[in-house]
Amino acid sequence: METYNQRAKRDLMKWKKKMCKNPSLVDKTAKGAQEKFNKILPEKYHQMMTEAIKHMTKAVLLGSKYTTKGPYKGQLFLAERDYFVKEKTKTYQRAAMIEGAGTGAGGLLLGLADFPLLLSIKIKFLYEIAAIYGFDTRDYKERLYILHIFQLAFSSKSKVKQVLSQMDHWNDYVESLPYDINAFDWRSFQQEYRDYIDLAKLLQLVPGIGAVVGAYVNTKLINKLSLTAMYAYHMRLL
């Protein structure tokens, strides 16, 4: 009979194969349209967004480590760790749903506030998941891994293949990185993230449907992040 770990390893291989598929025509069209739109925006706007997300994410990264429990100790089976992650996902989905519904119902200004609030929820969630799988987020390299999980979940197909390759050879790759979080490619990070969620989040600003869209989209985004993180840590543990 197939064990849980054997099945998890088989599912991991399927997931990696799916993640490495070439972008579809729809993906290419959407990405092309987004790139054209980005070229219209002034460079000052991109610089402002990059700096804002950089400082906001750094603040969350550096702050969350003080409010997250240390890595789970003991001889826990992978099945037990996965169960804890799924339970934790339900908690964060509820938090994201309430936040999305509240900001979506509040019109333009509150709708714009959803961006940093949801980002904070996602990063904190990834800290919790890292701890469940036994990784210590006080380690700078583990915080970098969290950012790579984030990129893997919310990037275009072409970027996903690059990030997955880096994570697949994490021990070698991370040794080549400078020991400074400021050296992270923040411009690419914020651009990919914005491109991924822009359309859904724009609908959240529409009066009348903003609350419903906000709650639904945020729940789906947390679910995608949870699944991506689970496979990302299976890559490390299996």
N, C-alpha and C positions, 0 to 999 in steps of 0.2 A: 504494500500500500504506500502511496506517495505521502511523504511527510509534509508538514507545513512549510518548512524551509525549502524543500525541493520545489513545491508549488510556487512559493514566493520567488524563487530564482527563475523559474520558467516564466512567470508573469513579468518579472523584471526585464527579461530578454525581449519579450513581446512589446513591452512599453518602450524600450530603447529603440527598437526597430521602427515603431510608430513615430517616435519623436524625430527620427532621422529621415523620414520620408520627405521627398522634395515638395516644395510648396505647390498647392493646387492653383488653378487659374484664378479662382476667387481670392486666394491669399495674395497672389501677385498683383491682381487688380487693386485690391484694397491697399496694399503696401505702396503701390505706385501713386495712387490718389493721395495718400497721406504724405508721401515725400514731396509731391507737387505743392500741397497745401503748406508744408513746412517751409518751402523755399520762398513762399510769399511773405511769410512772417519775418519781421526785421530781426537782424542778428542780436540786437539788444534784448529782444524778447527771449531768444534761446539762451543767452547768457544769464538772464535773470532767472529763468526756470531752472537752469542747471545749478546755479548757486543756491537757489531756494531749496531744491530737493536734496542737494548735497548736504547742506547744513541741517536740514530737517531730519534726514536719514541718519546722519552722524549723531545727532542729538538722541534719537531713538535708540540707535545701536549702543551708544555709550551709557544711556540711562537704563535701558531694559536689563542690562546684566546685573544691576543692583536690586532688581525687583523679581528676578526669576530664580527659582530654586536651583540648586546645583544638580549635576547629572544624577539620574536614577542609579542607585547602587544595588548591589546584589546580583545574583545569577538569574536574571529575567530571560525568559524565552522570547524569541522574536514575535511570536503570536501574542504574548502578553503586552509587549511594547506597542504593537500595532493596535491592539484593543484600546490602550490608554490614549493613543493618538486620535482614534475615531471618537472616543468620548470627549476629548478636549476639543475636537472639531465642532461638535454640537454646541458647546459653550460659546465658541468664537463665532459660529454662524449666527447664533441668537444676538450676540453683541453687535455684529456687523449689520444684521437685519434691522435692528432697532435704530442704529446710527444712520443707516441709509434711508429708512423711512422718515426719520426725524428731519434730516437735512434736505431730503427730497421734497418734503411738504412745506419747507420754509422758504421756497422761492430761490431766486438767483444767488443771493449772498450766502445763505446757509448751504445751498447746493455746492458752491465753490469751496466751502469749508470742509466738505466731505472728503476732498482729496487728501489733505494731511491727516485727517482723523482716521480714515481707512488705512492709510499707509502705516500709521502707528499700530493699529490693531494687527495688521499682517506681520509686521516685524516682530512684535511681542509674541504672536502666535508661533512664529518660527523659532524663537528662543525656547518656548515651552517644548516644542517638538524635539529640538536638539537635546534638551535635558532628558526627555523620555528615552531617547535612543542612546543615552550614556555619554554625550559629548559635552565638554565644559566650555561654555560660551565666554568665560573669562579669557580664554585663549583667542588672541587676535585672528589666528588662522581659521578658527571656527566661526568667527563673525564674518569673515570673508566668504566662507562656504555658504552661510546664510544668504549673503547678497547674491551668490551664484544661483542658489535655489530660486530666489526671487526672479532673477533674470530668466531662468529656465521656464518658469511658469508664465511670465508675462512679456515674452519677446516674439519677434517674427520667426518664421521657420528657419531662415538663413542664420540668424543669430543663435537660435536654439541648438543647431548642430555644432556650432563653435563652442558654446558654453558646455554642452554635454561632453564634448571631447576633452575639455579641460578638467571637468569633474571626474571623468572616467579614469584619468591619470592624475588624481588630485595630489598625491604625495610628491610626485615629481614636479608637477606644475606649481604648487604652492611654494616650493623651495626657490623658484625663480622669481617670485614676487618680492618687491621691496617691503620692508617691515614698516609700512606707513599707510594708513587708511586713506590719506589724501591722494595717494598715487592711483587709486581706483578710477576707472574710466567713468566718471560721473555723467559726462555728456551723453554717452551711449546709453547708460543706465536709465536716465530720465527720459530720453527720446523714445526708447523702445517701450518703456512703461506707459508713457502718454499715448503713443500710437495704438497700443493694445486696448486701452480702456476708454479712449476719447469718445467714440461714437456712443457707447453705452452710457457714459457719464453725461454727455450732452442731452440725452433724452431725460435724464434725471432732473434737468433744469426746467423742463416743460411743465407749466402749471396744470394741475389736475391729475397728471399721471406720474409726477415726480416721485411721490412717496412710494407708489407700487413698484416703479422701475428701480428706485434706490434700494429697496428691501430685497427685491429679486436678484438684481445684479450683484450686490454685495455678498449675498448668500452663495451665489454661484462662484464668485471669485475666491472666497474662502475655501470652498470645496475643492476647487482646482489647485489652490496652493497646498492644501492638505495632501492631496494625492501626489503631487509633484514632490513634496518634501518626503513623503513616505518612501517613494521609489529612490529618491536621492540618498537617503540614509541606508536603504537596502544595498545600494551600490557600495557603501563603505563596510557594511556588516557581513555581507554574503561573499 
